[in-house]
Amino acid sequence: MHYLSFSQLQDKLGGRGRTTIYRDVHLGRLPKPMKIGSRLYWNEADIDATLQANAE
């Protein structure tokens, strides 16, 4: 299982802004992050599945 930091998630999503990413999480368009220590991380498999589902 691989986790993405916020900056890695931004790169994967084509440079989306912080506000846009958190709005998409709030609206359910992106999966919620998990907190490890004091930082947030996203499961890369969940992000890939969401992107694949939106592409279809």
N, C-alpha and C positions, 0 to 999 in steps of 0.2 A: 504494500500500500504506500503510495507516494502522496505527500501533501505539498500544496502550493502556498507560498507566502503571498501577501497582497501584491507585491511588485511582480511576481511570477504570474499571478492571475491576470494582472493588467496586461502583461505582454501576450499572454495566451488569448486574451479577448481583443487584441488589436489596439491597445493603448487607451482603453476606456478610462474615463475619469473616475475618481473616488466616489463622488456623489452618485453617478450613474450606476456604479456597481452596487453600492449599498441600497439604492432605490430598487434595483432588480432583485436583490436578496429579500427586501421587505415585501415586494409584490409577488414573490414566489417564482420569479423567472430564473433565479439562480439558487442553488442549494445554500443553506445556512453554513457558516464557517464553524469550526470547533476551536475552542480556546485551549492552547497548550502553553502553560506558563502564563505569561502576560500578553502573548501574541495570538492572532487569529490565523488559522490555516484552513484551506479548502481541500477536500479529498479530490485528487485529480481525476479519478474514475467517475465520480459524480458529476464533475464539470464536463468531462468528455461525453457522458451519457446525455446530459442536458443539451449540450451543443448539437449532438447528433439528432436528438428528438426535434429540436427547433429547425434543423436543416431539412427535415422531411416534410 
